[in-house]
């Protein structure tokens, strides 16, 4: 199955490009959640974070940081910026090529984290912390 983001990188599909270098491409989201909503992608295909070359994570986030600053200086003048990366279906990933959303934010724009935050006891946090720590590559 073809990857739309790989098609954009290669020029086979159109995009409103904002930034491009050897490793990263940034373009306007065609279904923006807010005005100025950008996507930042590695040019090298990676379906998810586990497949992303660690050497590309830095340039991906550095580009998002530069774009966030540009958005703040632009006439859009957002009051804030969110960075969002969905990794997997359960996280809301719809295009299976790693992409980082750069979302300009303003009061009343309707976006936000929804869910029930909890205040678990430290011992409740220590168990999964140990499980995750033990799963880290050595």
C-alpha positions in Angstrom: 0.0 0.0 0.0 1.3 3.4 -0.9 2.2 6.0 1.7 0.7 9.4 1.0 3.5 11.1 3.0 6.2 9.3 0.9 4.3 10.4 -2.2 4.5 14.0 -0.9 8.3 13.7 -0.2 8.8 12.3 -3.7 6.7 15.0 -5.4 4.1 12.5 -6.6 1.5 14.2 -4.4 0.9 17.8 -3.7 1.4 19.6 -0.4 1.7 23.2 0.8 5.3 23.0 1.8 6.6 25.2 4.6 10.1 23.8 5.2 12.3 21.2 3.6 15.9 20.0 4.2 17.7 16.7 3.6 16.0 14.9 6.5 12.7 16.6 7.2 9.7 18.0 5.4 7.0 20.2 6.9 3.7 21.1 5.2 0.2 22.3 6.0 -2.3 19.7 7.3 -5.1 19.3 4.7 -7.5 18.8 7.6 -6.4 21.5 10.0 -7.6 21.5 13.5 -6.7 25.2 13.8 -5.4 27.8 11.3 -1.7 27.2 10.7 -1.8 23.4 11.6 1.5 21.9 10.3 2.8 18.4 9.9 6.5 17.6 10.3 7.7 14.3 8.9 11.0 12.5 8.4 11.7 12.0 4.7 12.8 8.5 5.4 9.7 6.3 5.9 9.1 5.0 9.4 5.6 3.6 10.3 5.9 4.3 14.0 8.3 5.7 16.6 9.9 2.3 17.1 11.0 2.3 13.4 12.2 5.9 13.4 15.9 6.2 13.1 17.0 7.9 16.4 19.2 10.2 14.4 16.0 11.7 12.8 14.1 12.4 16.0 16.3 15.4 16.9 15.9 17.1 13.5 12.1 16.3 13.5 11.6 18.0 16.9 14.1 20.8 16.1 12.1 21.6 13.0 8.9 21.6 15.0 10.5 24.0 17.4 11.6 26.4 14.6 8.1 26.3 13.1 6.4 27.0 16.4 8.6 30.1 16.7 7.7 31.1 13.2 4.0 30.6 13.9 4.3 32.9 16.9 6.0 35.6 14.8 3.5 35.2 11.9 0.2 37.2 11.5 -1.6 34.1 12.9 -0.2 35.1 16.4 -1.3 32.0 18.3 -1.4 32.3 22.1 0.2 28.9 22.4 1.5 25.8 20.5 0.9 22.1 21.0 3.1 19.4 19.6 1.3 16.1 19.1 2.5 12.7 17.8 0.1 9.8 17.6 1.9 6.4 17.7 -0.4 3.6 16.7 -4.1 3.2 16.1 -5.1 3.4 19.8 -3.3 6.7 20.0 -5.2 8.1 17.0 -2.6 7.6 14.2 -4.3 7.6 10.9 -1.4 7.9 8.4 1.3 5.3 9.2 4.3 7.4 8.6 5.7 9.2 11.7 4.4 12.7 11.8 4.5 15.5 14.4 1.6 17.9 14.5 2.4 21.5 15.2 -0.9 23.0 16.4 -1.3 26.8 16.9 -3.6 27.3 19.9 -5.9 30.1 21.0 -8.4 30.4 23.8 -11.7 28.7 22.9 -10.4 26.8 19.9 -12.0 23.6 21.2 -8.8 21.5 21.5 -7.5 20.0 24.7 -6.6 16.8 26.5 -9.7 14.9 27.6 -9.7 12.1 30.1 -9.7 11.4 33.8 -6.5 12.3 35.5 -5.7 10.3 38.6 -3.5 10.8 41.7 -2.1 7.3 42.3 0.0 6.4 45.3 3.8 6.4 44.7 3.9 2.6 45.1 1.3 2.3 42.3 3.6 4.3 40.0 6.8 2.5 41.0 5.7 -0.9 39.6 5.1 0.3 36.0 8.2 2.5 36.3 10.3 -0.6 37.0 8.6 -2.6 34.2 9.4 0.2 31.7 12.9 0.7 33.0 13.6 -3.1 32.6 12.3 -3.0 29.0 14.8 -0.3 28.0 17.5 -1.5 25.6 20.8 -1.8 27.4 
